[in-house]
Amino acid sequence: MGARTLDLDVLIYGDQEIDLPDLIVPHKGLDERSFVLYPLFEIAPQLVVPGKALLPTWLQSAPCLD
């Protein structure tokens, strides 16, 4: 394979959990990325991340954004 021309992170896909060699959904590091969690919370405050937790639960331990 050649160099990647696009790097797209799929955070969630409905209520599906996908675990393939080239695709893991929900995104493996979603709970560690405040810059993703806060905007996601703004558009879906009661989101349940499939196989994981309620989004607000993760935000309780996420660092604040400046």
N, C-alpha and C positions, 0 to 999 in steps of 0.2 A: 504494500500500500504506500501511497505517496503521503506528502504532508497534508494535514487537515486544512481545509479552507474555511471551515465553519465549526465553531465549538458551541453547541447548543445544550444547555442544561435543562432537562425535563424535570421540573420539581415534583409535580403530581400529575396524574392522568385519571381524573374521575376518582373512583374508589378502587382502582386496580393496583395490584402489587406485581411488579415485573422484575424478574431476576434472571437476566441473560448476560452472557459474557461482555457484550457491548452496551448494555442498557440496564440500569437499575432505577426503578421508580417505586416509591418516592425516592428522590435524590438522596444518595447516601449521606451527604454532609449537611442536609437541610437544617437540622437542629443546631448546627454550629455557626450559622451565617446570619447574623443580626441584620445585615444589609438586605437580606431576602425576607426574613421573618416579619419585620415591621411593615414593609409595603404589602406583603401578603395578608397580614392582619387587617390592613386598611380596606382591602377589597373583600375579605372573607373572614370576619372576626370569629365566627363559630366553626371554622374549618376543622374537621377531624382528618388528620393525616393518616391514610390507610395503614393499618398495622402498627401505628405509632401512638400518637396522643392528640389531644386537642391543641390547636395552635396556641391559645392563650396560656396553656400550661408551660410550653417551651419559653414563651416570652417572660415568664416570671424569673427565669434564670439567665436570660440573654442579656448581654451588656447593652447599655443604652447607646444610641447613636447620637453623635453631636451634630 
